[in-house]
Amino acid sequence: MIIPHGFDSIVTENGKVLGVFKPGLYYRSAFFQVSNLVKTQHIPYHFAILNCPTRDNIHINVELLLVFVILVIEFVYQIGPENMENLLRATQAEAVRSLVRTVHSSEAYDLRGTDSEDMLAALNDKMNEYGISIDQVTISNVCLPSDVALNMQNTTTYDAKQNQQVKKQELQMKVLNDGQYLKRIEQNRKNEVERASETAHRSHKTVEHDIEELQSKLDKELEAIQAQLNDHTAQITAEGNLEVGRVTAERDRLVTEIHGSAKVAAQKIRADGERYATRVRTETNLKVAAINKRIFEVQAEAERYAALKLAAKREFEIEQRRLQLIKALSQNSHSIICGEMQDSPLAQLFVTHKTAELMGIKPTAPAAAKRS
């Protein structure tokens, strides 16, 4: 359920009035219905009231402007929009006729733009019960009959011309009087300026004389002050010289004492320094000897360890060369390898046979073989 901005609504549920809902979005069941939407903004209403008699019985027309707001419940259920205009016209016409009856036709134009508090209060007393609250009642225009308006215009024109002539004469007299007044003022001001100038000249002379006297007194006082200053300066200088002599003698005495003390302290410090240097050199030599001893021990240990490592290396290199030699001999088909052959005739025979083949000699069979 959506109620638009600028409106209040009367919401019902199955015909029962639930109250006035403000603008916004409402989530309600389908049984909720918006029965009436009433505008909440101020509403201007303009209308004319004809043939309103004045105090001198001249009928005039009055145009009226109303600004009002609507009270939702009372307006909807008391009067409704169809009867609002008739009620406004009837109620307002009565109030306006009562107001016009109290003024003369010559004063009717003064009613333009007036806001009558009494008329506003009277209208609200009658209209509030119907849900209409009037905020402003303004008479926007007043129309007189043409002959009355023309007569008033002529009268007003004649009066205006008379007033203009009177004002013109008054202006001329005022200009004349002002001119004479200005001349008197100028003369008075001129006289005052001359008197003020003369007074200022005399005052200037008096001030100059006073200044000269003050300058003379000031010079004398300055001379006296300078003389006192010179005497005081001489006294301070003499006292300062005496104090400087005393301080210088004291300084020389202190310097002599300090020099003597410094020599004794220097000799003592020098002796202490020599003793300390001797002790330090002795301790240093002992430390150097210990360090050299440790160095020799480390070098000996290193050489012993290196000899062990180098012996193993030399054995490894010899074994490697032996293996390389054996490998070369094994790959040479013309080489003969033999060991101890004294107790092995077969080995001796084999070696002999191979040697003869290498030398190109055909071997002969042994005698034992022939016999067999």
MOPE-V145844 format. One record per residue. OMEGA is omega in whole degrees, -180 to 180 (NA if undefined). Layout:
BEGIN
omega->{OMEGA OMEGA}
END
This chain:
BEGIN
omega->{-176 175 -174 179 179 -179 166 -176 172 -175 179 174 -176 179 -180 -179 -180 179 -178 179 179 -179 178 -180 -178 176 -178 179 -178 180 177 -178 173 -176 -178 172 -177 -179 -176 -179 177 -175 175 -179 -175 176 -177 176 -172 171 175 -177 176 -179 177 173 173 -178 -179 176 -178 175 -171 176 177 171 -174 173 -174 172 -160 -172 -177 -178 -175 -172 179 -174 -178 -176 -177 -179 -174 -175 180 180 179 -177 -177 -178 -178 179 179 -179 -178 179 178 179 -178 -179 -177 -176 176 -179 179 180 -175 -179 179 179 -178 176 -180 174 -176 178 179 179 179 179 180 179 -180 177 -177 -171 -176 -180 177 176 178 178 -177 -180 -176 174 -176 174 -175 -178 176 -179 176 171 -173 -180 178 -180 180 178 179 179 179 179 -180 180 179 179 180 179 178 179 179 179 179 -180 179 178 178 179 179 178 -179 178 179 180 180 178 178 179 179 178 178 179 180 179 178 180 178 178 179 178 179 179 179 179 179 179 179 179 179 179 180 178 -179 -180 178 178 178 180 179 178 179 179 178 178 -179 179 179 179 179 178 179 180 180 179 177 180 179 179 -179 179 179 179 180 -180 179 179 179 179 178 -179 178 178 180 179 -179 178 178 179 -179 180 180 179 179 179 -179 180 179 179 -179 179 179 -180 -180 178 179 180 -179 179 178 180 -180 178 180 -180 179 180 -180 -179 179 180 180 180 178 179 179 179 179 -179 180 177 180 179 179 179 180 179 -180 179 -180 -180 178 180 180 180 178 -179 -179 178 178 -180 -179 177 179 -179 179 -179 -180 179 179 180 179 179 179 179 180 179 -179 -179 180 -177 -179 -179 -179 -180 179 179 178 -175 -175 -176 -178 179 -180 179 179 180 -179 -179 -180 -180 -179 -179 179 178 180 -179 178 179 179 -178 177 -179 179 -179 179 -179 -180 -178 -180 NA}
END
